[in-house]
Structures are given as C-alpha cells and as structure tokens.
Amino acid sequence: MNSRERMLAALNRQPSDHIPCSPHIWQGPLQGPLYWRNQFDRAGRMLEMGMDPVIDIWLPDVAPDTCVGVRTWRDVSGSEPLLTKEYHTPAGVLRQTVRETDDWCDSLHAHWIPTTFGPELRTHFNMEIFDDHNVSRRTEPWVKSRADLEALRYLIRKPEGWQLDEWRMDAQRAKEFADKHGLLLMARRTIVGDAFQWFCDINDFLCWMIEDPGFVRDFLAIFEEWSIDLTALALDAGVDVVQHRGWYDIPNYWGVKYWQEFTVPFIKRQADMVHESGKLYSYLLPEGHGIYAPLLKDLKIDAHQGVDPRMLHKGDLRSLYEQLGKCTTFWGGVNSEVTLKSDDAAQIDRAVREAIEALGGNDGLILSAILAPTGKPNGVMHMIEAWKKYRDR
C-alpha cells in the first residue's frame, strides 16, 4: 500500500498493511529531525520515517465585498499601543481594537491562512479578521450586538474573480503533489461554532446562548453559509477529506445542550453534502469526546481528529471505542502537552501501546498527536519508535 491507500483504508475502517501514523502538526516548523520549511518538505521527511503525511489544501480566507471600505489606525497615547480597524459597509461599521503587544511579530504568530507551500512568518503588524492573538488582546470585538450582523455579512464571503482563480491554482498544485507521491489530500478548514471567539466577547456570547438564542442562530448562520460555499470549493478541488474545525466547540464553552442545539445541525448538513460527493468528513475537536460521545455516535463523521486520552473529560479511550468504534475512525490517541513533552521513552511507549489496544488497532485508527512548534522533538521521536514497534497489531 502507498500512504494514501493506507489512510483511506483506516478512514473506511478497513484493515491495511499496518496502522498509519499521521500527526496533526500546527503551523510553524518543529525543531530537530522534523524541521521543515513547507508542507511538501514536511511530507518528504515524514515519508522517510515511514509515517503518513497529509497534504493540506487551505480553504481561502474571507473576501469582503468590494463595496466595503477599510480604515485602520494606531493610538500610542496610553501605556501600550492600540490598533483599531474598521470595515465600513452599507449596513454599518464593524470595528475592533486590540492591544499591540511585543510578541505581535513573533515567529509563532502565524497567518490565519497559509499557502500551499507552508506557514508564512508574519512580517507586518496588520490586524487580520481571524487571529488568535486578537482574542486575548482586544478591548473591543467586531460584533457587539444584533445591529452588527448585517454588516458582518459583507465580510464573511468567499473570494471571487482573480482571487478565487489564484486559490484554485494553489489547490491544484497541492493535488498534483499528493497524486505524485500517493498521499491523502485534505481540505482545511471550515468553521462555524469557532467563530464566536474571534468575533464576539466570549462572556457576552455565552450569555446570549441562554438569553438570546435567536441572535446566536443568526450569527452562526452567516458562517454556515460561508462554510458551505467553502465545502463546495473543496469538493470541486478533488480532496479526499473535508475537515470541519471545532477547536472551540469544546464542552467548557458550549456544554452538551448548546453544542447539540447550535452545532450538531450544521455538522449533519455538511457531512451529508460531503458524503453525497463520495468524499470523507473529518471533525477536529481537541477535547470533550467522552462527554459528547452519546451524540457523536449518531453523526456521520468518518474521522474524529484530536482524540486525546487526557482531554476526554469523561471515561477513557476504551469506553470511547465501545461507544463510537463501530461508526468512526479515531485520528489521535496520544497526548502531546504532557506525555510527549515528558520526554520519557517508557511512558510514551506505554501511551502508544495503550492507544492502539484501546482504539481498535488496525481497524479504524490513525495514530496521532497534536504537535505544536514548541513541542519537544525527542518526545515525538519516541512516539514514532513506539508506533513502529506496535503498528502491526
């Protein structure tokens, strides 16, 4: 089997020549043996180690309507600079203000959308619409009330014209590389529920889920429409897997009730759309699988990415497999922040073996950990060594 065949077998819960290993690697190169300049370089290094890299087609950023004007300025009158950006739309002005901190151009402050050729280091201080740095530094969010929703519609749109043409050419390059080297091709990423933390004050949004669910539905509907448009682009590009990003769909924010009410309906619609095209659907959720399991088993999710034994919040890997193992593939199994950072070869060996034994082995498991650029290379190498030891089970 080549790598793509092996990954597709696992995603369809069919035995292969051995259990694949495909870590989820954040933007930014890992140091040491896994240092890489772009995802093609990364794929080559992973193949040399026997792993199963995935080639990503990064779905395009939002493209505000051409009628939208932009104004931005910097205020240095206080203890630290403040950046403000405004989008002037026919329905009103959207404005966000953030504190400009010393780490704004740090190497880990990557762009929201990398190109096909990998992460791009930030070389400017501009404020992007989507940016994790904004969340903890902002003093005023984009969306403050229902009055901002009509203006938001002018921003959350797919690209058109030459911008869309250039994205399609970039996606074509990624597919050509994946086809040449026998690698799985995945579209990353659609978002809906995650949008709240970039666009709203988090505490306000959590209150609106209880006090004004109509507003929450209308807010999320804007991102649902955009995500469906992006899903269509991904399917036209010929990907194997469409990934939906649920990084902030976690129980600590939504709880089971509101996750079921606001997030599950979209997952169902998007999964149906992907399956109607004969492709596979992945849901990236970094924690909470144990709590959500009774609902997840009724969703047509082909692969659960981000399964972490320390972040289930309920039960363990074996109980998760008992609930979901007959209907999904587990893409995960190893904790990075504690287990791999421990650099303890025996502990990592045990964690890999337990993940393989608990999650069905060569019958619907892609061994993985979520690897950040700040991770310890030795821990990653210990995981790879252990995987090679147990991958035929």
C-alpha positions in Angstrom: 0.0 0.0 0.0 1.1 3.6 -0.5 0.3 6.1 2.1 -3.0 7.3 0.6 -4.3 3.8 0.3 -3.3 3.1 3.9 -5.0 6.2 5.2 -8.2 5.6 3.1 -8.4 2.1 4.4 -8.2 3.4 8.0 -10.8 6.1 7.3 -13.1 3.5 5.9 -12.4 1.2 8.9 -10.8 -1.5 6.8 -7.5 -3.3 7.7 -4.4 -2.2 5.9 -0.8 -3.4 5.9 -0.3 -1.6 9.2 -1.7 1.2 11.4 -1.0 4.6 9.8 0.7 7.4 11.8 -0.2 10.9 10.8 0.4 13.6 13.5 -1.6 16.8 13.4 1.1 19.4 13.0 0.4 23.1 13.8 1.6 25.9 11.6 5.3 26.5 12.1 8.2 24.1 11.8 9.1 21.7 14.6 12.7 21.7 15.6 15.2 18.9 15.3 14.6 15.9 13.0 11.1 17.2 12.0 12.3 20.6 11.0 10.6 21.6 7.7 10.2 24.7 5.5 6.8 23.9 3.9 4.3 21.1 3.8 6.0 19.4 0.8 9.3 19.3 2.7 7.4 18.1 5.8 5.8 15.3 3.8 9.2 14.1 2.5 10.7 13.9 6.0 7.6 12.1 7.3 7.7 9.6 4.4 11.4 8.9 5.1 10.4 8.0 8.7 7.6 5.7 7.4 4.8 8.0 8.5 1.7 9.0 6.6 1.7 12.8 5.9 -1.4 14.6 4.7 -1.3 17.3 2.1 -3.5 20.2 3.0 -5.5 22.5 0.8 -6.1 25.5 3.0 -9.5 26.9 2.3 -9.5 30.6 1.4 -9.8 33.5 3.8 -12.9 35.7 3.8 -13.1 38.3 1.0 -15.1 41.3 2.0 -17.5 42.8 -0.6 -15.8 45.3 -3.0 -18.1 48.0 -1.7 -16.6 47.7 1.8 -14.1 50.4 2.8 -11.3 49.9 5.4 -9.9 52.3 7.9 -7.2 51.5 10.4 -5.1 53.5 12.9 -2.7 53.2 15.8 -3.1 55.0 19.2 0.1 55.5 21.2 -1.3 57.8 23.9 -1.6 55.1 26.5 0.7 52.6 28.3 0.8 50.4 25.2 -0.2 51.0 21.5 -3.7 50.2 20.5 -4.6 49.0 16.9 -8.1 49.8 15.6 -9.6 48.6 12.3 -12.9 49.4 10.8 -14.9 47.9 8.0 -17.4 50.4 6.5 -20.3 48.5 4.9 -23.6 49.7 3.5 -25.2 48.2 6.7 -22.9 49.9 9.2 -19.4 49.9 10.6 -17.6 46.9 12.2 -14.8 47.9 14.5 -12.2 46.0 16.6 -9.5 47.4 18.9 -6.6 45.3 20.2 -3.5 45.9 22.3 -0.3 45.7 20.2 2.0 43.6 22.3 5.7 43.0 21.9 5.2 39.5 20.5 3.0 40.6 17.6 5.5 39.6 15.0 6.8 36.6 16.9 7.5 33.5 14.7 4.6 31.7 16.4 2.1 34.4 15.4 1.4 32.9 12.0 -1.1 34.0 9.4 -4.6 32.5 9.5 -4.4 31.0 6.1 -1.0 29.6 5.0 -0.3 29.0 1.3 0.2 25.6 -0.2 3.9 25.9 0.4 3.5 26.2 4.2 3.3 28.7 7.0 4.3 32.2 6.4 6.1 34.2 9.1 4.4 37.4 10.0 6.3 40.4 8.8 3.8 43.1 9.5 1.7 44.4 12.4 -1.6 44.5 10.5 -4.7 43.2 12.2 -6.3 40.2 10.4 -10.0 39.4 10.8 -9.3 35.9 12.1 -6.4 35.8 14.6 -6.0 34.1 18.0 -3.7 37.0 19.1 -6.6 39.4 18.9 -8.8 37.4 21.3 -6.7 37.9 24.4 -5.6 41.4 23.5 -8.8 43.1 22.2 -10.6 45.8 24.0 -13.5 45.9 21.6 -14.7 43.0 19.5 -16.1 43.1 15.9 -19.6 42.0 16.9 -21.2 43.7 19.9 -25.0 43.3 19.2 -27.5 42.1 16.7 -27.1 45.5 14.9 -23.7 44.3 13.7 -24.9 41.2 11.9 -26.0 42.8 8.6 -22.6 44.5 8.4 -20.9 41.2 9.1 -22.5 39.6 6.1 -20.5 41.9 3.9 -17.2 40.5 5.3 -17.9 36.7 5.6 -17.8 35.8 1.9 -15.8 33.5 -0.3 -13.4 35.2 -2.8 -14.4 35.9 -6.3 -12.7 36.7 -9.6 -8.9 36.6 -9.8 -8.6 35.8 -6.1 -10.6 32.7 -6.5 -8.7 31.7 -9.6 -5.4 32.0 -7.7 -6.7 29.9 -4.9 -7.8 27.2 -7.3 -4.3 27.2 -8.9 -2.8 26.8 -5.4 -5.1 23.9 -4.7 -4.2 22.3 -8.0 -0.5 22.4 -7.1 -1.3 20.7 -3.8 -3.3 18.0 -5.5 -0.6 17.4 -8.1 2.0 16.8 -5.3 -0.4 14.5 -3.4 -1.2 12.5 -6.5 2.5 12.2 -7.5 3.6 10.9 -4.0 0.5 8.8 -3.2 -0.7 11.0 -0.3 -4.1 11.8 1.2 -5.4 15.3 0.3 -7.4 17.1 2.9 -9.2 20.5 2.8 -8.6 22.5 5.9 -10.8 24.0 7.4 -14.4 25.1 7.6 -15.6 26.9 10.8 -18.9 27.8 12.4 -19.0 27.4 16.1 -15.4 28.6 16.5 -16.3 32.0 15.0 -17.7 33.3 18.3 -14.3 33.7 20.0 -12.8 35.7 17.2 -15.8 38.0 16.6 -17.6 38.4 20.0 -16.8 39.0 23.6 -16.7 35.4 24.9 -18.6 36.1 28.1 -21.3 38.0 26.2 -21.7 35.2 23.7 -22.1 32.6 26.4 -24.8 34.7 27.9 -26.5 35.1 24.5 -26.7 31.4 24.1 -29.1 31.4 27.1 -30.7 34.8 26.9 -30.9 35.4 23.1 -30.6 32.0 21.2 -32.2 33.7 18.1 -29.2 36.0 17.9 -26.8 33.1 18.2 -28.5 31.2 15.4 -28.5 34.2 13.2 -24.8 34.9 13.9 -23.8 31.2 13.2 -25.9 31.1 10.1 -23.6 33.7 8.5 -20.6 31.3 9.0 -22.6 28.3 8.0 -23.4 29.8 4.6 -19.7 30.7 4.1 -18.6 27.2 5.2 -21.0 25.5 2.8 -19.5 27.7 0.0 -16.0 26.6 1.0 -17.1 23.0 1.2 -18.2 23.2 -2.4 -14.8 24.6 -3.4 -13.0 21.8 -1.6 -15.1 19.1 -3.3 -14.5 20.7 -6.7 -10.8 20.7 -6.0 -10.9 16.9 -5.6 -9.9 16.4 -2.0 -10.2 13.1 -0.2 -11.3 14.6 3.1 -13.1 17.8 4.2 -12.2 18.9 7.7 -14.5 20.9 9.9 -12.7 22.7 12.6 -14.2 22.6 16.1 -11.3 23.8 18.2 -13.6 25.8 20.4 -16.6 23.6 20.2 -15.5 22.2 23.5 -17.8 21.4 26.4 -16.3 24.1 28.6 -17.9 26.7 26.3 -21.0 25.1 24.9 -22.0 22.3 27.2 -23.9 19.3 25.8 -27.2 21.2 25.5 -26.0 24.1 23.4 -23.5 22.1 21.4 -26.4 19.9 20.4 -28.7 22.8 19.7 -26.3 25.1 17.7 -23.5 22.9 16.3 -24.9 19.4 15.6 -27.4 20.6 12.9 -24.6 22.1 10.8 -22.4 19.0 11.2 -25.2 16.9 9.9 -25.8 19.1 6.8 -22.2 19.4 6.0 -21.4 15.7 6.4 -24.4 14.8 4.1 -23.0 17.3 1.5 -19.5 15.7 1.6 -20.8 12.1 1.5 -23.1 12.9 -1.5 -19.9 13.7 -3.4 -18.3 10.4 -2.3 -15.8 12.0 0.0 -14.9 11.7 3.7 -15.7 14.0 6.5 -13.5 14.8 9.5 -14.3 16.7 12.7 -11.3 18.3 14.5 -12.2 18.5 18.2 -9.3 18.8 20.7 -11.3 17.8 23.8 -14.6 16.6 25.1 -15.1 13.4 23.1 -16.1 11.5 26.2 -18.9 13.9 27.1 -20.2 14.3 23.6 -20.0 10.6 22.7 -23.7 9.8 23.1 -24.4 12.4 20.4 -21.3 11.8 18.3 -22.4 8.2 17.6 -25.4 9.4 15.7 -23.4 11.8 13.4 -22.0 10.6 10.1 -18.4 11.6 11.0 -15.8 9.5 9.3 -12.9 10.6 11.4 -12.6 12.2 14.8 -9.4 14.2 14.8 -7.8 15.4 18.0 -8.8 12.4 20.2 -6.7 12.9 23.4 -6.7 10.5 26.3 -6.1 13.4 28.8 -8.9 15.6 27.4 -11.9 13.3 27.1 -13.5 14.8 30.2 -15.4 11.6 30.7 -14.3 7.9 30.5 -11.2 6.7 28.8 -10.1 5.6 25.3 -11.6 2.1 25.8 -15.0 3.4 26.7 -14.9 5.9 23.8 -14.2 3.0 21.5 -17.0 1.0 22.9 -19.4 3.9 22.1 -18.1 5.0 18.7 -15.7 2.3 17.4 -18.2 0.8 15.0 -19.1 4.0 13.3 -16.0 6.2 13.1 -12.2 6.3 12.8 -10.1 7.7 15.6 -7.4 10.1 14.4 -5.4 10.7 17.6 -4.7 8.7 20.7 -1.6 10.3 22.2 -1.3 13.4 24.4 1.3 15.9 23.3 1.3 18.6 26.0 2.1 16.2 28.9 3.0 12.8 27.5 5.3 13.8 24.6 6.7 16.7 26.5 7.8 14.4 29.3 10.5 13.0 27.0 10.0 9.8 29.0 10.5 6.9 26.5 8.9 4.3 28.7 5.9 6.5 29.4 5.5 7.3 25.7 5.8 3.7 24.7 3.1 2.8 27.1 0.8 5.5 25.8 1.2 4.5 22.2 0.6 0.8 23.0 -2.5 1.7 25.1 -3.9 3.9 22.4 -3.5 1.1 19.8 -5.0 -1.5 22.0 -7.9 0.7 23.2 -8.9 2.2 19.8 -9.2 -0.9 17.7 -5.7 -1.2 16.3 -5.6 -1.9 12.6 -9.4 -1.4 12.2 -10.1 2.3 12.2 -7.2 4.0 13.9 -4.8 6.7 12.6 -2.3 7.2 15.4 -1.6 10.9 16.0 -0.9 13.7 18.5 -1.4 17.4 18.1 2.1 18.7 17.7 2.9 22.4 18.3 6.1 24.0 17.1 7.1 24.4 20.7 7.0 20.6 21.3 10.0 18.5 22.2 11.5 16.7 19.2 12.7 13.8 21.4 9.1 13.0 22.6 7.9 12.9 19.0 10.7 10.6 18.0 9.9 8.3 21.0 6.3 8.2 19.7 7.4 7.2 16.2 9.7 4.5 17.6 6.8 3.0 19.7 4.4 3.2 16.8 6.8 1.2 14.6 7.0 -1.4 17.4 3.2 -1.9 17.7 1.8 -0.8 14.3 1.2 -4.3 13.0 -1.3 -5.1 15.7 
